[in-house]
């Protein structure tokens, strides 16, 4: 099986299970001789910030000299961004071999009437990769929810992390933060340790606190009172936490919350016998960057790509850009989102702030059409237009940018993946 064949096979499977639950995943892993057994894990759940926290923890552990697997989702430009080893995508040959093993197991289960989903198959393939690589620790990001997520087949992890909680995927996870917190807490095993990100909604915090107590978990919450912001702009943030100075290249106050969770997780691992120094933590955080997370593509004019896809993510981005516009002339926004998100709530503040807004249609069946988004935009601005092709919009608007302007391409990681290469190409003109 070639690498291309392995990707095609993964994508050919069901997107979601006919019935929620872990029985299919258990059956699949049993056929594969349980590759998830014998590995150590950091298990990361939450609504926002999972990717940032997971990557930061992975980087800290790599800095400390450990061989680390990192399993995340979604990807932006390269599918194997999701399955990493020591900060790089796993080798294509290893991944393809693992998918081939998964395919044989899936075909056997299919004969017994057991249908395996895309995410279940990918997760199983990742477990196989990490087993073959003999990882010291796997940083395992939950796909959706927690309780019934395919990653939730592991034994008690070294540490659980629950990042910022808010309303998202409400049709699946529940329509209150309490219900969503309950689903995320499904990852907590008896006798574990959990880091809960600071500044949670009261209902979510109380739910996590209650379940942690019921399952005899040690609950660790970063001390937000110990945080002091030293500097912050679109190029990153410097902050002091418990008398130590840290710098993260990703901007926004929310990244401070994410990094303090990673710091506390690293300190827990240190107490459990892993040799992790303060320098390891600082260097790991400094090296933490993610594509399409407030990613600065060009500095002058300022071009930013962000795939924040829900209301809280959009609020964080708006706060950052509104502060930045005090130093710039004009704001241009290109946006596209999935129809099942809180589109108007997420985008309306940014639309109103913009000097010109351009609605596009991301290449995804769930996408809201450019025309639909344009109709929403007209409520908040008199200067809006729509493009069916996102890359056409990027090329046109980029050609009109001047010094002092800001261009933000926002709304969905699907859109970010679609336009990132084009955006980088057109921005080359600004550095000549």
Backbone torsions as a table, in degrees:
resi	resn	phi	psi	omega
1	UNK	NA	125.0	177.0
2	UNK	-77.2	168.9	177.4
3	UNK	-61.4	-43.3	179.8
4	UNK	-62.1	-39.6	177.6
5	UNK	-62.8	-39.9	-178.1
6	UNK	-65.1	-40.1	177.9
7	UNK	-66.2	-44.1	179.6
8	UNK	-60.9	-40.6	179.8
9	UNK	-64.2	-45.8	179.1
10	UNK	-57.1	-46.2	-177.8
11	UNK	-69.7	-18.6	-178.3
12	UNK	-77.4	-13.6	-176.2
13	UNK	-82.9	168.4	178.9
14	UNK	-58.1	141.7	175.5
15	UNK	-71.3	-40.4	-178.1
16	UNK	-134.8	156.2	178.2
17	UNK	-74.6	152.5	175.8
18	UNK	-62.1	-39.4	176.5
19	UNK	-129.2	134.2	177.5
20	UNK	-66.7	151.2	178.2
21	UNK	145.9	171.3	-175.9
22	UNK	-104.5	2.4	-175.5
23	UNK	-64.5	-39.3	179.1
24	UNK	-64.0	-43.5	-179.7
25	UNK	-64.5	-40.7	176.9
26	UNK	-60.4	-44.1	-179.9
27	UNK	-63.0	-43.4	-179.4
28	UNK	-63.3	-46.4	-178.6
29	UNK	-66.9	-34.7	175.8
30	UNK	-61.2	-40.2	177.7
31	UNK	-64.7	-25.7	-177.7
32	UNK	-98.0	12.8	-179.7
33	UNK	64.8	34.2	171.1
34	UNK	52.5	62.8	-178.6
35	UNK	-64.4	-18.6	-179.4
36	UNK	-73.3	-17.7	-179.4
37	UNK	-74.0	146.3	176.1
38	UNK	85.5	-6.6	176.7
39	UNK	-97.6	153.7	176.4
40	UNK	-100.9	146.0	-172.3
41	UNK	-134.3	150.1	158.2
42	UNK	-112.6	118.9	-172.9
43	UNK	-106.7	123.1	-171.6
44	UNK	-118.1	119.2	176.3
45	UNK	-123.3	169.1	178.3
46	UNK	145.0	178.8	179.6
47	UNK	-94.1	-54.5	179.1
48	UNK	-120.3	147.0	173.3
49	UNK	91.9	-0.6	-177.3
50	UNK	-60.3	-44.6	-178.2
51	UNK	-64.0	-43.0	179.8
52	UNK	-63.9	-46.8	-179.0
53	UNK	-65.2	-45.4	-179.2
54	UNK	-60.5	-44.6	-179.6
55	UNK	-66.5	-39.7	178.7
56	UNK	-63.3	-45.8	178.9
57	UNK	-61.9	-43.9	177.7
58	UNK	-58.6	-46.7	-178.9
59	UNK	-63.9	-39.4	178.6
60	UNK	-61.2	-45.0	-178.3
61	UNK	-69.1	-35.8	175.0
62	UNK	-63.9	-43.2	176.6
63	UNK	-59.1	-31.8	-179.8
64	UNK	-80.0	-2.5	175.1
65	UNK	95.9	10.9	-179.3
66	UNK	-93.4	155.2	175.5
67	UNK	-91.0	115.3	-165.3
68	UNK	-121.7	130.0	168.8
69	UNK	-92.4	144.6	177.9
70	UNK	-134.7	119.2	179.8
71	UNK	-116.2	115.3	-176.5
72	UNK	-136.1	174.6	173.1
73	UNK	-160.4	157.4	-10.5
74	UNK	-82.0	-170.5	174.2
75	UNK	-106.8	163.8	179.6
76	UNK	-105.4	-56.1	-176.9
77	UNK	-119.8	-30.2	-175.7
78	UNK	-125.1	123.5	-177.0
79	UNK	-53.5	-37.7	-176.6
80	UNK	-79.4	5.0	163.7
81	UNK	-56.4	-24.8	-176.5
82	UNK	-77.8	-24.2	-175.6
83	UNK	-126.6	96.5	-173.8
84	UNK	-116.0	156.8	175.4
85	UNK	-137.1	119.3	-178.2
86	UNK	52.7	43.8	172.4
87	UNK	84.3	2.8	179.4
88	UNK	-131.5	153.7	175.4
89	UNK	-55.9	142.8	176.4
90	UNK	-61.4	157.4	179.4
91	UNK	-61.5	138.5	-177.4
92	UNK	-58.6	-37.9	-179.2
93	UNK	-64.0	-43.9	178.6
94	UNK	-62.3	-44.4	179.9
95	UNK	-62.5	-44.9	-178.8
96	UNK	-62.5	-42.2	177.7
97	UNK	-61.7	-40.1	179.9
98	UNK	-67.2	-42.1	177.6
99	UNK	-63.2	-38.0	178.5
100	UNK	-61.6	-41.6	175.8
101	UNK	-62.9	-42.0	178.4
102	UNK	-62.9	-41.6	-179.6
103	UNK	-59.3	-44.8	178.9
104	UNK	-61.4	-41.8	179.2
105	UNK	-66.4	-41.1	179.5
106	UNK	-62.8	-44.0	-179.6
107	UNK	-62.3	-37.5	176.7
108	UNK	-65.0	-43.4	179.4
109	UNK	-67.2	-36.8	178.5
110	UNK	-56.7	-36.7	179.5
111	UNK	-64.2	-25.0	178.0
112	UNK	-95.3	8.8	177.8
113	UNK	83.9	11.7	179.2
114	UNK	-97.6	116.4	-178.7
115	UNK	-100.7	127.0	-176.1
116	UNK	-100.7	138.9	-179.4
117	UNK	-86.8	167.4	178.6
118	UNK	-57.6	-49.4	-177.1
119	UNK	-67.5	-36.6	177.1
120	UNK	-62.8	-44.9	179.8
121	UNK	-64.4	-43.3	179.5
122	UNK	-64.0	-42.7	179.8
123	UNK	-62.7	-41.9	177.7
124	UNK	-63.0	-41.7	178.0
125	UNK	-63.1	-38.9	177.9
126	UNK	-63.6	-43.9	177.0
127	UNK	-57.4	-42.6	178.8
128	UNK	-61.7	-44.8	178.4
129	UNK	-58.4	-48.0	-175.8
130	UNK	-68.5	-33.0	175.7
131	UNK	-65.2	-46.4	-179.8
132	UNK	-64.9	-33.3	179.2
133	UNK	-81.5	-8.2	179.3
134	UNK	54.0	52.4	-178.2
135	UNK	-62.4	142.1	174.5
136	UNK	-70.1	-42.5	178.4
137	UNK	-145.2	142.9	172.1
138	UNK	-112.7	123.5	173.0
139	UNK	-89.2	113.7	-167.5
140	UNK	-114.6	109.8	179.9
141	UNK	-89.8	131.4	176.1
142	UNK	-64.2	141.8	178.1
143	UNK	-78.2	-56.6	-178.9
144	UNK	-148.4	126.3	178.3
145	UNK	76.8	-112.5	-177.5
146	UNK	166.1	-59.8	-175.5
147	UNK	-54.4	-46.4	-176.6
148	UNK	-108.9	13.2	-179.8
149	UNK	-72.6	146.9	-176.9
150	UNK	-61.5	-23.3	177.6
151	UNK	-74.7	-13.3	-171.5
152	UNK	-85.7	38.4	177.9
153	UNK	-107.8	1.2	-177.6
154	UNK	-82.0	160.7	173.0
155	UNK	-76.4	-170.3	-177.3
156	UNK	-57.8	119.7	179.4
157	UNK	-74.8	167.4	174.7
158	UNK	-60.2	-38.8	177.1
159	UNK	-159.4	140.0	168.2
160	UNK	-94.1	147.8	171.1
161	UNK	-128.9	130.9	172.1
162	UNK	-116.2	116.3	-177.3
163	UNK	-85.1	-167.7	-177.4
164	UNK	-54.0	134.7	-178.4
165	UNK	-112.0	135.7	176.5
166	UNK	-160.0	-179.6	-178.3
167	UNK	-75.8	121.4	175.0
168	UNK	-163.0	148.2	-176.9
169	UNK	51.7	43.7	-172.9
170	UNK	-63.8	-28.2	179.6
171	UNK	-66.1	-25.1	-177.5
172	UNK	-102.7	-42.7	-170.5
173	UNK	-98.1	-14.5	-178.5
174	UNK	118.6	157.7	-172.6
175	UNK	-102.2	15.3	173.5
176	UNK	-133.6	157.5	178.6
177	UNK	-66.5	-28.1	177.6
178	UNK	-64.9	-44.2	178.6
179	UNK	-65.1	-41.4	179.1
180	UNK	-65.2	-42.4	177.1
181	UNK	-60.1	-38.9	178.0
182	UNK	-59.6	-44.2	179.8
183	UNK	-64.7	-43.4	179.3
184	UNK	-63.4	-37.3	-179.8
185	UNK	-70.8	-7.0	174.6
186	UNK	-61.6	-17.1	177.9
187	UNK	-80.2	-13.0	-177.3
188	UNK	-77.3	124.5	177.3
189	UNK	-103.2	155.5	-178.6
190	UNK	-56.7	130.9	174.7
191	UNK	82.7	13.5	-177.8
192	UNK	-90.2	-172.9	176.7
193	UNK	-127.7	134.0	-178.3
194	UNK	-130.0	132.3	171.9
195	UNK	-97.8	123.5	179.1
196	UNK	-109.0	119.3	-178.9
197	UNK	-55.0	145.5	-178.4
198	UNK	-69.9	166.1	175.2
199	UNK	61.3	49.9	176.2
200	UNK	-89.2	152.4	168.7
201	UNK	-56.2	144.4	-173.9
202	UNK	-55.9	-43.4	-179.1
203	UNK	-63.1	-39.6	178.2
204	UNK	-66.7	-45.1	-180.0
205	UNK	-59.5	-46.4	-177.8
206	UNK	-64.5	-36.6	178.6
207	UNK	-65.3	-46.9	179.3
208	UNK	-63.1	-43.6	179.7
209	UNK	-58.7	-44.7	-178.2
210	UNK	-64.8	-47.2	-176.6
211	UNK	-68.8	-37.7	176.8
212	UNK	-59.7	-41.5	178.6
213	UNK	-65.9	-44.3	180.0
214	UNK	-59.8	-34.0	-176.5
215	UNK	-100.9	17.1	175.3
216	UNK	54.9	42.8	177.3
217	UNK	-96.8	141.1	169.7
218	UNK	-78.1	121.7	-178.2
219	UNK	-100.0	123.5	178.8
220	UNK	-118.2	125.5	177.7
221	UNK	-119.3	124.4	175.4
222	UNK	-53.5	142.6	-178.1
223	UNK	-87.1	97.2	-177.2
224	UNK	-62.8	-26.4	178.0
225	UNK	-67.8	-16.5	179.4
226	UNK	-92.3	7.1	-179.2
227	UNK	-98.7	132.8	172.5
228	UNK	-133.0	120.8	178.0
229	UNK	-77.7	125.5	-179.6
230	UNK	-91.3	-46.9	177.6
231	UNK	-154.3	151.7	-179.2
232	UNK	-156.3	128.9	170.6
233	UNK	-155.3	-170.5	-176.3
234	UNK	-68.5	-12.5	-178.3
235	UNK	-94.6	-1.7	176.8
236	UNK	143.1	-177.6	-174.9
237	UNK	-139.2	136.0	169.5
238	UNK	-109.1	134.5	179.9
239	UNK	-148.6	155.2	175.1
240	UNK	-104.4	132.2	175.8
241	UNK	-135.3	118.4	-177.6
242	UNK	51.7	47.0	173.9
243	UNK	72.7	8.9	175.2
244	UNK	-112.8	139.1	-179.0
245	UNK	-92.4	129.9	179.0
246	UNK	-127.5	151.5	173.6
247	UNK	-131.2	128.8	175.2
248	UNK	-119.8	135.7	-176.3
249	UNK	-75.3	-19.8	178.3
250	UNK	-83.2	131.1	-174.0
251	UNK	-84.0	168.0	172.7
252	UNK	107.3	142.5	179.1
253	UNK	-61.1	-30.4	-179.5
254	UNK	-63.6	-27.8	178.7
255	UNK	-70.6	-27.3	174.1
256	UNK	-62.4	-44.5	177.7
257	UNK	-60.9	-42.9	178.9
258	UNK	-62.0	-45.3	-176.0
259	UNK	-69.4	-34.8	177.5
260	UNK	-65.4	-32.3	174.5
261	UNK	-65.3	-42.6	177.9
262	UNK	-64.0	-39.8	178.7
263	UNK	-61.4	-47.6	-178.8
264	UNK	-64.4	-37.9	177.7
265	UNK	-63.7	-42.2	178.9
266	UNK	-62.9	-39.6	179.5
267	UNK	-68.7	-33.3	174.5
268	UNK	-65.0	-44.2	178.2
269	UNK	-62.3	-37.7	177.3
270	UNK	-61.7	-41.3	178.4
271	UNK	-66.4	-24.6	179.3
272	UNK	-87.4	7.2	173.4
273	UNK	108.8	-4.3	177.8
274	UNK	-81.6	134.2	-176.4
275	UNK	-82.0	96.9	-178.0
276	UNK	-127.7	118.8	-179.5
277	UNK	-94.4	167.6	176.4
278	UNK	-63.5	-35.9	176.5
279	UNK	-63.9	-38.8	175.6
280	UNK	-57.4	-43.7	-179.5
281	UNK	-64.8	-48.2	-179.2
282	UNK	-61.7	-44.7	-178.4
283	UNK	-68.7	-38.7	178.7
284	UNK	-62.8	-42.4	178.5
285	UNK	-66.7	-42.4	179.9
286	UNK	-61.1	-33.1	-177.4
287	UNK	-85.6	-0.1	-176.2
288	UNK	-82.2	108.5	173.5
289	UNK	-136.4	148.7	177.5
290	UNK	-132.5	138.2	176.4
291	UNK	-64.5	141.7	175.3
292	UNK	65.3	21.7	170.3
293	UNK	-113.7	89.4	-173.3
294	UNK	49.3	44.8	-175.6
295	UNK	-81.2	122.4	177.4
296	UNK	-82.5	112.9	-179.8
297	UNK	-87.4	-37.0	177.1
298	UNK	-144.6	150.0	-176.3
299	UNK	-94.8	-32.5	-177.2
300	UNK	-149.8	106.9	-5.0
301	UNK	-63.5	159.7	-175.5
302	UNK	-79.8	122.7	180.0
303	UNK	-123.9	122.8	-175.1
304	UNK	-125.8	137.1	177.4
305	UNK	-116.1	126.3	-178.4
306	UNK	-142.5	129.8	-178.4
307	UNK	-102.4	22.8	176.7
308	UNK	-56.5	121.3	-167.0
309	UNK	-115.1	5.2	177.4
310	UNK	-134.8	177.1	-171.4
311	UNK	-62.2	-43.6	-178.8
312	UNK	-67.0	-40.9	176.6
313	UNK	-62.0	-39.7	178.7
314	UNK	-66.8	-38.0	177.9
315	UNK	-61.9	-43.3	179.5
316	UNK	-62.6	-41.3	179.9
317	UNK	-67.8	-42.7	179.2
318	UNK	-59.9	-43.0	179.3
319	UNK	-58.5	-41.5	180.0
320	UNK	-66.0	-47.5	-175.9
321	UNK	-70.9	-39.0	179.9
322	UNK	-61.4	-36.7	175.9
323	UNK	-69.0	-39.5	-178.4
324	UNK	-67.2	-31.5	-177.2
325	UNK	-68.6	-10.4	173.6
326	UNK	-66.4	-18.7	-177.0
327	UNK	-109.0	2.3	-175.0
328	UNK	-129.8	168.1	-175.1
329	UNK	-88.0	-64.9	-171.7
330	UNK	-124.6	145.8	178.1
331	UNK	-115.9	122.1	174.0
332	UNK	-110.8	136.8	-177.9
333	UNK	-127.3	127.5	169.0
334	UNK	-110.8	126.1	-173.9
335	UNK	-140.1	146.3	172.6
336	UNK	-153.9	138.2	-176.4
337	UNK	-139.2	166.3	173.6
338	UNK	-78.1	144.6	-176.1
339	UNK	-64.3	-27.1	-175.5
340	UNK	-86.0	7.4	176.3
341	UNK	-96.9	168.3	177.0
342	UNK	-80.6	74.1	-168.6
343	UNK	-61.5	-53.4	-175.1
344	UNK	-64.9	-45.1	178.8
345	UNK	-61.7	-38.5	-176.9
346	UNK	-71.0	-43.0	-169.8
347	UNK	-98.9	-22.1	-172.1
348	UNK	-56.5	-41.2	178.2
349	UNK	-62.6	-39.5	-179.6
350	UNK	-70.2	-37.6	176.4
351	UNK	-60.0	-47.8	-179.1
352	UNK	-63.1	-32.1	-179.6
353	UNK	-76.2	-25.6	-171.4
354	UNK	-73.7	152.5	170.6
355	UNK	-84.5	-24.2	175.1
356	UNK	-155.4	136.9	-177.2
357	UNK	-123.5	136.0	-176.9
358	UNK	-127.8	114.6	179.7
359	UNK	-87.3	136.9	178.5
360	UNK	-132.9	166.5	178.9
361	UNK	-109.3	108.2	175.6
362	UNK	-62.7	153.2	-179.9
363	UNK	-80.4	82.2	179.4
364	UNK	-160.2	137.9	-179.3
365	UNK	-59.3	-25.1	-179.4
366	UNK	-85.4	-2.5	-172.2
367	UNK	-69.4	142.2	167.6
368	UNK	-72.7	138.2	-179.5
369	UNK	-69.5	153.6	178.1
370	UNK	-57.9	-36.9	-179.5
371	UNK	-65.0	-42.3	178.9
372	UNK	-63.7	-43.2	179.3
373	UNK	-68.0	-36.6	175.6
374	UNK	-59.2	-42.6	179.3
375	UNK	-62.3	-36.5	175.4
376	UNK	-67.3	-44.9	-176.4
377	UNK	-60.0	-34.8	-177.8
378	UNK	-60.9	-20.3	177.3
379	UNK	-70.8	-21.6	-170.5
380	UNK	-119.6	-9.3	179.4
381	UNK	-153.0	151.3	174.5
382	UNK	-94.2	-2.6	-176.6
383	UNK	-120.5	78.3	-179.1
384	UNK	-132.1	152.5	176.7
385	UNK	-147.4	167.3	179.9
386	UNK	-129.7	145.1	176.3
387	UNK	-133.0	131.8	174.6
388	UNK	-72.6	-35.6	-178.8
389	UNK	-100.2	116.6	-175.4
390	UNK	-65.8	-38.7	-179.1
391	UNK	-66.6	-32.8	174.9
392	UNK	-62.6	-41.4	178.7
393	UNK	-63.1	-43.5	179.5
394	UNK	-59.7	-46.3	-178.0
395	UNK	-64.2	-43.7	-177.3
396	UNK	-66.7	-50.4	-175.6
397	UNK	-68.1	-38.5	179.1
398	UNK	-60.2	-34.3	-179.4
399	UNK	-69.8	-15.9	-177.1
400	UNK	-102.7	-1.2	-177.6
401	UNK	-73.3	144.9	176.5
402	UNK	-124.4	167.3	175.2
403	UNK	-56.5	134.9	-178.5
404	UNK	93.8	-9.4	178.4
405	UNK	-84.6	160.3	174.0
406	UNK	-128.1	131.6	172.5
407	UNK	-117.8	124.7	175.5
408	UNK	-115.4	127.3	173.5
409	UNK	-110.0	114.7	-165.4
410	UNK	-141.0	168.3	164.4
411	UNK	120.9	-35.8	-176.2
412	UNK	-158.4	142.7	174.6
413	UNK	-67.6	-25.9	174.1
414	UNK	-63.8	-43.7	176.6
415	UNK	-64.0	-43.6	-179.4
416	UNK	-58.3	-45.4	178.9
417	UNK	-63.8	-33.7	-178.6
418	UNK	-69.4	-37.5	-170.7
419	UNK	-109.5	-7.7	-171.6
420	UNK	-57.7	-44.9	-179.6
421	UNK	-63.1	-46.8	178.6
422	UNK	-59.8	-43.2	-179.2
423	UNK	-60.7	-42.6	178.1
424	UNK	-64.9	-38.9	-179.4
425	UNK	-65.1	-47.0	-176.7
426	UNK	-71.7	-24.4	-179.9
427	UNK	-80.0	-9.9	176.7
428	UNK	-60.7	-28.9	-179.8
429	UNK	-63.5	-25.8	-175.5
430	UNK	-77.9	-15.0	-177.7
431	UNK	-106.4	4.3	179.2
432	UNK	-84.3	NA	NA
